[in-house]
């Protein structure tokens, strides 16, 4: 019974392009970004959203269908690690290291530019 209801709701949501109002609500909980940060400073918190079960299921289905379509149509870069099964930051790092080692073996000059976009505390 629950499976039929959930399937019907998700199929309707996909067809109409939106979730029912009952599934759009979330409980937001502020969590401290790092345990050593000042708990009295609001900028040291990040919001965590606890959403309804059906909205999470719908999101996963949409992501799976989208990624599947992009892969079938060859629209994802071959070396992209994000949003791909069996790819991770480790596989991306291994690829970069392999390229660096290959360049060193060929005695090529290698430049590596890194950009850290993580949030920093001003305290």
N, CA, C and O atoms as a MOPAC input file, in Angstrom:
PM7 MOZYME 1SCF
protein

 N      0.82300 1    -1.20000 1     0.00000 1
 C      0.00000 1     0.00000 1     0.00000 1
 C      0.86900 1     1.26600 1     0.00000 1
 O      0.65300 1     2.18000 1    -0.79600 1
 N      1.84700 1     1.30000 1     0.90200 1
 C      2.72300 1     2.46100 1     0.98200 1
 C      3.51800 1     2.63900 1    -0.30700 1
 O      3.70100 1     3.76100 1    -0.78000 1
 N      3.98800 1     1.53100 1    -0.87100 1
 C      4.75500 1     1.59200 1    -2.12000 1
 C      3.90400 1     2.17200 1    -3.24800 1
 O      4.38500 1     2.99900 1    -4.02200 1
 N      2.65400 1     1.75000 1    -3.34500 1
 C      1.76100 1     2.26000 1    -4.40400 1
 C      1.52500 1     3.76400 1    -4.23400 1
 O      1.54800 1     4.51200 1    -5.21200 1
 N      1.29900 1     4.20300 1    -3.00000 1
 C      1.06900 1     5.62600 1    -2.72000 1
 C      2.31400 1     6.44200 1    -3.05700 1
 O      2.22800 1     7.48200 1    -3.71100 1
 N      3.47600 1     5.95800 1    -2.60300 1
 C      4.72900 1     6.67000 1    -2.85400 1
 C      5.02400 1     6.72600 1    -4.34700 1
 O      5.41500 1     7.77600 1    -4.85900 1
 N      4.84600 1     5.63000 1    -5.04200 1
 C      5.07900 1     5.58500 1    -6.49000 1
 C      4.15800 1     6.55400 1    -7.21800 1
 O      4.59900 1     7.28700 1    -8.10200 1
 N      2.88400 1     6.56100 1    -6.85000 1
 C      1.92900 1     7.47500 1    -7.49000 1
 C      2.30900 1     8.92900 1    -7.22700 1
 O      2.23300 1     9.75700 1    -8.13400 1
 N      2.71700 1     9.25000 1    -6.00000 1
 C      3.09000 1    10.63000 1    -5.66300 1
 C      4.32600 1    11.06400 1    -6.43800 1
 O      4.37800 1    12.18300 1    -6.94700 1
 N      5.31300 1    10.19300 1    -6.52900 1
 C      6.54400 1    10.54800 1    -7.23800 1
 C      6.29200 1    10.67000 1    -8.73500 1
 O      6.79000 1    11.60100 1    -9.36900 1
 N      5.53100 1     9.74800 1    -9.30600 1
 C      5.20600 1     9.84200 1   -10.73600 1
 C      4.43400 1    11.11800 1   -11.05100 1
 O      4.68800 1    11.76900 1   -12.06500 1
 N      3.49500 1    11.47400 1   -10.18300 1
 C      2.74400 1    12.72000 1   -10.37100 1
 C      3.68000 1    13.92100 1   -10.25700 1
 O      3.58700 1    14.86200 1   -11.04500 1
 N      4.57600 1    13.88600 1    -9.28200 1
 C      5.53800 1    14.98100 1    -9.10400 1
 C      6.42700 1    15.14300 1   -10.32800 1
 O      6.69300 1    16.26300 1   -10.76400 1
 N      6.88500 1    14.02600 1   -10.87900 1
 C      7.73700 1    14.09800 1   -12.07600 1
 C      6.95200 1    14.61900 1   -13.27200 1
 O      7.46700 1    15.40300 1   -14.06900 1
 N      5.72000 1    14.18600 1   -13.39100 1
 C      4.87700 1    14.62100 1   -14.51800 1
 C      4.56100 1    16.11200 1   -14.42900 1
 O      4.58800 1    16.81800 1   -15.43700 1
 N      4.25700 1    16.59200 1   -13.20600 1
 C      3.87700 1    17.99700 1   -13.02000 1
 C      5.07200 1    18.91000 1   -12.77800 1
 O      4.94900 1    20.13300 1   -12.85600 1
 N      6.22600 1    18.32000 1   -12.48500 1
 C      7.42100 1    19.12900 1   -12.25700 1
 C      7.48000 1    19.78400 1   -10.89400 1
 O      8.19900 1    20.76600 1   -10.71100 1
 N      6.73500 1    19.25500 1    -9.93200 1
 C      6.76600 1    19.82900 1    -8.58300 1
 C      6.28900 1    18.79400 1    -7.57500 1
 O      5.58300 1    17.84100 1    -7.90600 1
 N      6.70300 1    19.02200 1    -6.32900 1
 C      6.27000 1    18.16100 1    -5.23000 1
 C      4.97700 1    18.70300 1    -4.62700 1
 O      4.71500 1    19.90200 1    -4.72500 1
 N      4.16600 1    17.85500 1    -4.00900 1
 C      2.98700 1    18.34400 1    -3.28700 1
 C      3.42300 1    19.24700 1    -2.13300 1
 O      4.51400 1    19.06900 1    -1.59200 1
 N      2.59300 1    20.20100 1    -1.75300 1
 C      2.91800 1    21.13600 1    -0.66500 1
 C      3.32200 1    20.39400 1     0.60600 1
 O      4.21100 1    20.83900 1     1.33200 1
 N      2.67100 1    19.26800 1     0.87400 1
 C      2.95700 1    18.51600 1     2.10100 1
 C      4.39400 1    18.00600 1     2.14700 1
 O      4.89800 1    17.69000 1     3.22400 1
 N      5.05600 1    17.92100 1     1.00600 1
 C      6.42200 1    17.39500 1     0.94200 1
 C      7.47900 1    18.48900 1     0.83500 1
 O      8.66700 1    18.19400 1     0.70900 1
 N      7.05300 1    19.74700 1     0.88300 1
 C      7.98600 1    20.85800 1     0.72200 1
 C      8.48400 1    21.42900 1     2.04700 1
 O      9.27100 1    22.37600 1     2.05800 1
 N      8.03900 1    20.87100 1     3.14100 1
 C      8.42700 1    21.38500 1     4.44800 1
 C      9.63600 1    20.63200 1     4.97500 1
 O      9.81700 1    19.44500 1     4.70300 1
 N     10.46600 1    21.34700 1     5.74000 1
 C     11.65600 1    20.73500 1     6.32900 1
 C     11.86900 1    21.32000 1     7.71800 1
 O     11.42900 1    22.43000 1     8.02000 1
 N     12.53800 1    20.56700 1     8.53600 1
 C     12.94000 1    21.05600 1     9.85000 1
 C     14.40900 1    21.43100 1     9.75000 1
 O     15.25400 1    20.58700 1     9.45200 1
 N     14.71400 1    22.70500 1    10.00100 1
 C     16.09100 1    23.18500 1     9.92700 1
 C     16.71600 1    23.15500 1    11.30600 1
 O     16.13600 1    23.64100 1    12.27700 1
 N     17.90000 1    22.58100 1    11.38200 1
 C     18.63500 1    22.50100 1    12.63800 1
 C     20.00800 1    23.11600 1    12.42500 1
 O     20.74200 1    22.67800 1    11.54000 1
 N     20.37700 1    24.12800 1    13.21700 1
 C     21.72100 1    24.69000 1    13.08500 1
 C     22.74300 1    23.78600 1    13.77500 1
 O     22.57700 1    23.43000 1    14.94200 1
 N     23.79600 1    23.42000 1    13.05100 1
 C     24.87700 1    22.60500 1    13.61700 1
 C     26.18700 1    23.37300 1    13.53300 1
 O     26.48100 1    24.02200 1    12.52900 1
 N     26.96500 1    23.28900 1    14.59800 1
 C     28.27100 1    23.92600 1    14.62900 1
 C     29.16400 1    23.29900 1    13.56300 1
 O     29.25900 1    22.07400 1    13.48200 1
 N     29.82500 1    24.12900 1    12.73500 1
 C     30.64600 1    23.62100 1    11.63200 1
 C     31.81000 1    22.77100 1    12.13800 1
 O     32.09000 1    21.70400 1    11.59300 1
 N     32.47900 1    23.24600 1    13.17200 1
 C     33.61100 1    22.52100 1    13.76000 1
 C     33.49300 1    22.63000 1    15.27700 1
 O     33.10400 1    23.67800 1    15.79100 1
 N     33.82300 1    21.55900 1    16.00000 1
 C     33.60300 1    21.56300 1    17.44700 1
 C     34.39700 1    22.62400 1    18.21200 1
 O     33.99700 1    23.01600 1    19.30800 1
 N     35.49800 1    23.08800 1    17.66000 1
 C     36.33300 1    24.06600 1    18.36700 1
 C     35.91900 1    25.51900 1    18.10100 1
 O     36.49600 1    26.43600 1    18.68600 1
 N     34.92900 1    25.74100 1    17.22900 1
 C     34.49000 1    27.10900 1    16.91500 1
 C     33.63100 1    27.67500 1    18.03800 1
 O     33.03200 1    26.93200 1    18.81600 1
 N     33.58200 1    28.99000 1    18.10900 1
 C     32.80600 1    29.69400 1    19.12200 1
 C     31.31600 1    29.45400 1    18.89100 1
 O     30.77000 1    29.85600 1    17.86300 1
 N     30.66400 1    28.80300 1    19.84400 1
 C     29.23300 1    28.48100 1    19.72100 1
 C     28.35800 1    29.71900 1    19.81300 1
 O     27.18900 1    29.67100 1    19.43200 1
 N     28.89200 1    30.81800 1    20.30700 1
 C     28.11200 1    32.04900 1    20.42900 1
 C     28.06700 1    32.87100 1    19.15200 1
 O     27.32600 1    33.85200 1    19.07900 1
 N     28.84300 1    32.49400 1    18.14600 1
 C     28.90900 1    33.23500 1    16.88500 1
 C     28.08100 1    32.50300 1    15.82700 1
 O     28.41300 1    31.38200 1    15.44100 1
 N     27.00500 1    33.13600 1    15.36100 1
 C     26.07400 1    32.49100 1    14.43200 1
 C     26.71400 1    32.07100 1    13.11000 1
 O     26.24300 1    31.12800 1    12.47500 1
 N     27.77400 1    32.75300 1    12.68600 1
 C     28.39400 1    32.39400 1    11.39800 1
 C     29.13300 1    31.05800 1    11.47200 1
 O     29.52900 1    30.51700 1    10.44000 1
 N     29.32100 1    30.52500 1    12.67200 1
 C     30.00100 1    29.24500 1    12.83800 1
 C     29.04900 1    28.05400 1    12.72300 1
 O     29.43800 1    26.91200 1    12.96700 1
 N     27.80600 1    28.33100 1    12.35100 1
 C     26.81400 1    27.27000 1    12.20800 1
 C     26.46000 1    27.05900 1    10.74500 1
 O     26.57100 1    27.97000 1     9.92400 1
 N     26.03200 1    25.84400 1    10.43300 1
 C     25.51000 1    25.54900 1     9.10100 1
 C     24.12200 1    24.95400 1     9.28300 1
 O     23.88200 1    24.20700 1    10.23100 1
 N     23.21100 1    25.28400 1     8.37800 1
 C     21.85900 1    24.74100 1     8.50900 1
 C     21.78300 1    23.31800 1     7.96000 1
 O     22.30800 1    23.03300 1     6.88300 1
 N     21.14100 1    22.44400 1     8.68900 1
 C     20.89800 1    21.07600 1     8.23800 1
 C     19.39600 1    20.92100 1     8.09600 1
 O     18.63700 1    21.18700 1     9.02700 1
 N     18.98100 1    20.48700 1     6.92200 1
 C     17.56100 1    20.37400 1     6.60200 1
 C     17.11900 1    18.92000 1     6.67000 1
 O     17.66200 1    18.06900 1     5.96500 1
 N     16.13500 1    18.63500 1     7.51800 1
 C     15.51900 1    17.30500 1     7.58000 1
 C     14.22700 1    17.38200 1     6.79100 1
 O     13.23800 1    17.96100 1     7.24100 1
 N     14.25200 1    16.78400 1     5.59700 1
 C     13.10600 1    16.84800 1     4.69200 1
 C     12.24500 1    15.59800 1     4.80100 1
 O     12.62700 1    14.59700 1     5.40800 1
 N     11.08600 1    15.69400 1     4.19700 1
 C     10.16200 1    14.56300 1     4.17000 1
 C     10.75600 1    13.41800 1     3.35200 1
 O     11.51400 1    13.64200 1     2.40800 1
 N     10.40700 1    12.20900 1     3.72100 1
 C     10.91800 1    10.99700 1     3.06700 1
 C     10.65700 1    11.00300 1     1.56400 1
 O     11.55300 1    10.70900 1     0.77300 1
 N      9.43300 1    11.33700 1     1.17200 1
 C      9.06300 1    11.27800 1    -0.25000 1
 C      9.88200 1    12.27300 1    -1.06600 1
 O     10.26000 1    11.97100 1    -2.19800 1
 N     10.16200 1    13.44300 1    -0.52000 1
 C     10.95100 1    14.42400 1    -1.27300 1
 C     12.37900 1    13.92100 1    -1.47200 1
 O     12.98600 1    14.18400 1    -2.51100 1
 N     12.92400 1    13.19900 1    -0.48500 1
 C     14.27100 1    12.63200 1    -0.63900 1
 C     14.27800 1    11.53900 1    -1.70900 1
 O     15.19800 1    11.46200 1    -2.52300 1
 N     13.25100 1    10.70300 1    -1.69800 1
 C     13.15400 1     9.63400 1    -2.70400 1
 C     13.02200 1    10.24400 1    -4.09500 1
 O     13.68500 1     9.80900 1    -5.03600 1
 N     12.16300 1    11.25300 1    -4.21800 1
 C     11.96900 1    11.91800 1    -5.51500 1
 C     13.27300 1    12.53700 1    -6.00700 1
 O     13.60000 1    12.44000 1    -7.19000 1
 N     14.01300 1    13.16900 1    -5.11000 1
 C     15.28300 1    13.78400 1    -5.48800 1
 C     16.26700 1    12.73200 1    -6.00100 1
 O     16.94000 1    12.94800 1    -7.00900 1
 N     16.35000 1    11.60800 1    -5.31900 1
 C     17.26900 1    10.55100 1    -5.75500 1
 C     16.88000 1     9.99900 1    -7.11400 1
 O     17.74700 1     9.71300 1    -7.94000 1
 N     15.59700 1     9.84900 1    -7.35200 1
 C     15.13100 1     9.33900 1    -8.64200 1
 C     15.48300 1    10.32000 1    -9.75500 1
 O     15.96000 1     9.91700 1   -10.81600 1
 N     15.24900 1    11.60900 1    -9.51100 1
 C     15.54600 1    12.63000 1   -10.51700 1
 C     17.04900 1    12.65800 1   -10.80600 1
 O     17.45400 1    12.71500 1   -11.96700 1
 N     17.87000 1    12.62000 1    -9.76800 1
 C     19.32500 1    12.63800 1    -9.97200 1
 C     19.76300 1    11.41500 1   -10.77300 1
 O     20.56500 1    11.52600 1   -11.70100 1
 N     19.23000 1    10.24600 1   -10.40700 1
 C     19.60200 1     9.02200 1   -11.12100 1
 C     19.20300 1     9.08300 1   -12.59600 1
 O     19.98200 1     8.69000 1   -13.46500 1
 N     17.99500 1     9.57200 1   -12.88200 1
 C     17.53900 1     9.68200 1   -14.26900 1
 C     18.37900 1    10.70000 1   -15.03900 1
 O     18.74400 1    10.46300 1   -16.19100 1
 N     18.68400 1    11.83000 1   -14.40500 1
 C     19.46900 1    12.87100 1   -15.06500 1
 C     20.87900 1    12.38700 1   -15.37300 1
 O     21.35600 1    12.54400 1   -16.49700 1
 N     21.55000 1    11.80200 1   -14.38800 1
 C     22.91600 1    11.31600 1   -14.61200 1
 C     22.92300 1    10.21000 1   -15.66000 1
 O     23.82000 1    10.16300 1   -16.50300 1
 N     21.94000 1     9.32700 1   -15.61600 1
 C     21.84600 1     8.25900 1   -16.61200 1
 C     21.70700 1     8.84100 1   -18.01500 1
 O     22.37200 1     8.39000 1   -18.94700 1
 N     20.85000 1     9.83400 1   -18.16100 1
 C     20.65800 1    10.48300 1   -19.46700 1
 C     21.95200 1    11.15200 1   -19.93000 1
 O     22.34600 1    11.00900 1   -21.08700 1
 N     22.61700 1    11.88700 1   -19.02100 1
 C     23.85000 1    12.57600 1   -19.39000 1
 C     24.93500 1    11.58600 1   -19.81300 1
 O     25.69800 1    11.85200 1   -20.74200 1
 N     25.00000 1    10.44700 1   -19.13100 1
 C     26.00000 1     9.44400 1   -19.49400 1
 C     25.66900 1     8.79600 1   -20.83600 1
 O     26.55800 1     8.61000 1   -21.66600 1
 N     24.40400 1     8.45200 1   -21.05700 1
 C     24.00500 1     7.82000 1   -22.32500 1
 C     24.24200 1     8.74900 1   -23.50800 1
 O     24.58600 1     8.29500 1   -24.60000 1
 N     24.05800 1    10.03800 1   -23.29400 1
 C     24.24300 1    11.01100 1   -24.37400 1
 C     25.68100 1    11.52200 1   -24.45900 1
 O     25.98100 1    12.41700 1   -25.24900 1
 N     26.56300 1    10.95200 1   -23.64800 1
 C     27.96800 1    11.36700 1   -23.62900 1
 C     28.14300 1    12.85200 1   -23.32800 1
 O     28.96500 1    13.52200 1   -23.95500 1
 N     27.37900 1    13.36300 1   -22.38000 1
 C     27.42100 1    14.78100 1   -22.06000 1
 C     28.27100 1    15.09600 1   -20.83200 1
 O     28.49900 1    16.26500 1   -20.52100 1
 N     28.74000 1    14.06800 1   -20.13600 1
 C     29.63200 1    14.28800 1   -18.99400 1
 C     31.07100 1    14.16300 1   -19.45900 1
 O     31.40100 1    13.24800 1   -20.21300 1
 N     31.93300 1    15.07300 1   -19.01800 1
 C     33.34900 1    14.92900 1   -19.36400 1
 C     33.87600 1    13.58500 1   -18.86600 1
 O     33.51900 1    13.15100 1   -17.77100 1
 N     34.70500 1    12.93400 1   -19.64300 1
 C     35.19300 1    11.60000 1   -19.32500 1
 C     35.89000 1    11.53900 1   -17.97100 1
 O     35.79500 1    10.53100 1   -17.27100 1
 N     36.58600 1    12.60200 1   -17.59900 1
 C     37.35700 1    12.58900 1   -16.35700 1
 C     36.63200 1    13.26700 1   -15.19100 1
 O     37.22900 1    13.46700 1   -14.13300 1
 N     35.39100 1    13.61300 1   -15.36200 1
 C     34.64600 1    14.23200 1   -14.26200 1
 C     34.39400 1    13.18900 1   -13.18000 1
 O     33.95800 1    12.07700 1   -13.47900 1
 N     34.66200 1    13.53700 1   -11.93600 1
 C     34.46300 1    12.59800 1   -10.83100 1
 C     33.14000 1    12.82200 1   -10.10700 1
 O     32.56700 1    11.87400 1    -9.57000 1
 N     32.65200 1    14.04400 1   -10.08300 1
 C     31.42200 1    14.34200 1    -9.34500 1
 C     30.21500 1    13.69400 1   -10.02400 1
 O     30.13000 1    13.64600 1   -11.25200 1
 N     29.28800 1    13.19900 1    -9.21000 1
 C     28.01600 1    12.62800 1    -9.67100 1
 C     28.17700 1    11.36100 1   -10.50200 1
 O     27.31600 1    11.04300 1   -11.32300 1
 N     29.26100 1    10.64400 1   -10.29900 1
 C     29.48100 1     9.42100 1   -11.07100 1
 C     29.80400 1     8.27500 1   -10.12800 1
 O     30.54300 1     8.43000 1    -9.15500 1
 N     29.23200 1     7.12600 1   -10.44100 1
 C     29.53800 1     5.92900 1    -9.64800 1
 C     31.00300 1     5.54800 1    -9.86300 1
 O     31.55500 1     5.70800 1   -10.95200 1
 N     31.60400 1     5.04800 1    -8.80600 1
 C     32.98800 1     4.56600 1    -8.82600 1
 C     33.98500 1     5.68500 1    -9.13200 1
 O     35.10700 1     5.40800 1    -9.55700 1
 N     33.60000 1     6.91800 1    -8.92400 1
 C     34.50500 1     8.05500 1    -9.04800 1
 C     34.42000 1     8.83700 1    -7.74600 1
 O     33.34600 1     8.95900 1    -7.15600 1
 N     35.53600 1     9.35700 1    -7.30900 1
 C     35.55500 1    10.09000 1    -6.04800 1
 C     36.70900 1    11.07600 1    -6.06500 1
 O     37.40100 1    11.22600 1    -7.07200 1
 N     36.90600 1    11.73600 1    -4.95100 1
 C     38.06000 1    12.62900 1    -4.85700 1
 C     39.35300 1    11.82200 1    -4.94600 1
 O     40.37600 1    12.31600 1    -5.42100 1
 N     39.29200 1    10.56600 1    -4.48100 1
 C     40.48400 1     9.72300 1    -4.57600 1
 C     40.82500 1     9.40900 1    -6.03100 1
 O     41.99500 1     9.45100 1    -6.41100 1
 N     39.82000 1     9.09700 1    -6.84700 1
 C     40.11300 1     8.79900 1    -8.25400 1
 C     40.59700 1    10.05000 1    -8.97700 1
 O     41.45800 1     9.97100 1    -9.85400 1
 N     40.04900 1    11.19900 1    -8.61300 1
 C     40.51600 1    12.45300 1    -9.21500 1
 C     41.96400 1    12.72500 1    -8.81000 1
 O     42.78000 1    13.13000 1    -9.63900 1
 N     42.27900 1    12.50300 1    -7.53700 1
 C     43.64800 1    12.70200 1    -7.05500 1
 C     44.62300 1    11.74600 1    -7.72700 1
 O     45.72900 1    12.14200 1    -8.09500 1
 N     44.21900 1    10.48900 1    -7.88900 1
 C     45.07200 1     9.51100 1    -8.57100 1
 C     45.35300 1     9.93200 1   -10.01100 1
 O     46.46400 1     9.75700 1   -10.51200 1
 N     44.33500 1    10.49000 1   -10.67400 1
 C     44.51900 1    10.95600 1   -12.05600 1
 C     45.52900 1    12.10400 1   -12.10600 1
 O     46.40400 1    12.12600 1   -12.97200 1
 N     45.40800 1    13.05600 1   -11.18000 1
 C     46.33800 1    14.19200 1   -11.13800 1
 C     47.75700 1    13.69200 1   -10.85700 1
 O     48.70700 1    14.10700 1   -11.52000 1
 N     47.89600 1    12.80000 1    -9.87100 1
 C     49.22500 1    12.26100 1    -9.56400 1
 C     49.81200 1    11.49900 1   -10.74300 1
 O     51.00200 1    11.61800 1   -11.03400 1
 N     48.99100 1    10.72700 1   -11.41200 1
 C     49.45900 1     9.98800 1   -12.58500 1
 C     49.97200 1    10.94700 1   -13.65500 1
 O     51.01600 1    10.70900 1   -14.26200 1
 N     49.23300 1    12.02800 1   -13.88200 1
 C     49.67200 1    13.02300 1   -14.86300 1
 C     50.98300 1    13.67700 1   -14.44900 1
 O     51.85700 1    13.90200 1   -15.28700 1
 N     51.12600 1    13.98200 1   -13.16900 1
 C     52.36000 1    14.61300 1   -12.67100 1
 C     53.53700 1    13.65500 1   -12.82700 1
 O     54.60200 1    14.05200 1   -13.30200 1
 N     53.34900 1    12.39100 1   -12.42800 1
 C     54.42500 1    11.41200 1   -12.55200 1
 C     54.80500 1    11.18700 1   -14.01900 1
 O     55.98400 1    11.06500 1   -14.35300 1
 N     53.79700 1    11.13400 1   -14.88300 1
 C     54.08300 1    10.97000 1   -16.30800 1
 C     54.88800 1    12.14300 1   -16.86000 1
 O     55.82200 1    11.95200 1   -17.63800 1
 N     54.52200 1    13.35100 1   -16.45400 1
 C     55.25600 1    14.54200 1   -16.90300 1
 C     56.68400 1    14.52600 1   -16.35900 1
 O     57.61900 1    14.90000 1   -17.06700 1
 N     56.85800 1    14.09800 1   -15.11600 1
 C     58.20600 1    14.02500 1   -14.52400 1
 C     59.05700 1    13.00200 1   -15.27200 1
 O     60.23600 1    13.24500 1   -15.53000 1
 N     58.46400 1    11.85600 1   -15.62100 1
 C     59.19300 1    10.83300 1   -16.38300 1
 C     59.64700 1    11.36000 1   -17.74200 1
 O     60.71500 1    10.99300 1   -18.23200 1
 N     58.83100 1    12.22200 1   -18.34600 1
 C     59.18100 1    12.80700 1   -19.64600 1
 C     60.03300 1    14.07000 1   -19.48900 1
 O     60.41600 1    14.70300 1   -20.47300 1
 N     60.32000 1    14.42000 1   -18.24200 1
 C     61.07600 1    15.62800 1   -17.89500 1
 C     60.37800 1    16.89100 1   -18.38800 1
 O     61.02500 1    17.85700 1   -18.79000 1
 N     59.05800 1    16.86700 1   -18.35100 1
 C     58.26800 1    18.05400 1   -18.68000 1
 C     58.12000 1    18.92900 1   -17.43400 1
 O     58.19600 1    18.44300 1   -16.30600 1
 N     57.90900 1    20.21900 1   -17.65700 1
 C     57.62500 1    21.13100 1   -16.55100 1
 C     56.16700 1    20.93100 1   -16.15300 1
 O     55.28500 1    20.84200 1   -17.00800 1
 N     55.92500 1    20.86300 1   -14.85100 1
 C     54.56600 1    20.65500 1   -14.35200 1
 C     54.18500 1    21.78800 1   -13.41000 1
 O     54.90800 1    22.09200 1   -12.46200 1
 N     53.05900 1    22.39800 1   -13.67900 1
 C     52.51500 1    23.42800 1   -12.79300 1
 C     51.18500 1    22.93900 1   -12.26200 1
 O     50.37600 1    22.39200 1   -13.01200 1
 N     50.95600 1    23.13100 1   -10.98100 1
 C     49.70500 1    22.71500 1   -10.36500 1
 C     49.14800 1    23.89800 1    -9.58600 1
 O     49.76800 1    24.36500 1    -8.63100 1
 N     47.99400 1    24.37700 1    -9.98800 1
 C     47.33000 1    25.46200 1    -9.26700 1
 C     46.21000 1    24.90100 1    -8.41900 1
 O     45.36600 1    24.15600 1    -8.91700 1
 N     46.19100 1    25.24800 1    -7.14600 1
 C     45.17400 1    24.75600 1    -6.22200 1
 C     44.38700 1    25.92800 1    -5.65600 1
 O     44.94300 1    26.99600 1    -5.40100 1
 N     43.10300 1    25.72400 1    -5.46300 1
 C     42.23600 1    26.75800 1    -4.91800 1
 C     41.41300 1    26.14000 1    -3.80300 1
 O     40.66700 1    25.18700 1    -4.03200 1
 N     41.54300 1    26.67400 1    -2.60500 1
 C     40.80800 1    26.17400 1    -1.45100 1
 C     39.60100 1    27.06700 1    -1.22700 1
 O     39.74900 1    28.24100 1    -0.89000 1
 N     38.40600 1    26.51900 1    -1.41200 1
 C     37.17600 1    27.29700 1    -1.26600 1
 C     36.47300 1    26.99900 1     0.05100 1
 O     35.31700 1    27.38200 1     0.23300 1
 N     37.14600 1    26.33000 1     0.96300 1
 C     36.49800 1    26.01200 1     2.24100 1
 C     36.35600 1    27.27400 1     3.07700 1
 O     37.15200 1    28.20700 1     2.96800 1
 N     35.33100 1    27.28200 1     3.90800 1
 C     35.06500 1    28.44300 1     4.76800 1
 C     36.12600 1    28.52600 1     5.86200 1
 O     36.52400 1    27.51200 1     6.43500 1
 N     36.56200 1    29.70800 1     6.13200 1
 C     37.56300 1    29.94200 1     7.18600 1
 C     36.93000 1    30.81900 1     8.25800 1
 O     36.16300 1    31.73700 1     7.96600 1
 N     37.26600 1    30.51500 1     9.49000 1
 C     36.78400 1    31.31900 1    10.61300 1
 C     37.71300 1    32.49200 1    10.80000 1
 O     38.92600 1    32.34900 1    10.64400 1
 N     37.17100 1    33.65600 1    11.13300 1
 C     37.99800 1    34.83500 1    11.33200 1
 C     38.50200 1    34.92300 1    12.76300 1
 O     39.20500 1    35.87100 1    13.11200 1
 N     38.15200 1    33.94200 1    13.60200 1
 C     38.61400 1    33.98500 1    15.01000 1
 C     39.87400 1    33.20500 1    15.18700 1
 O     40.40300 1    33.13100 1    16.29600 1

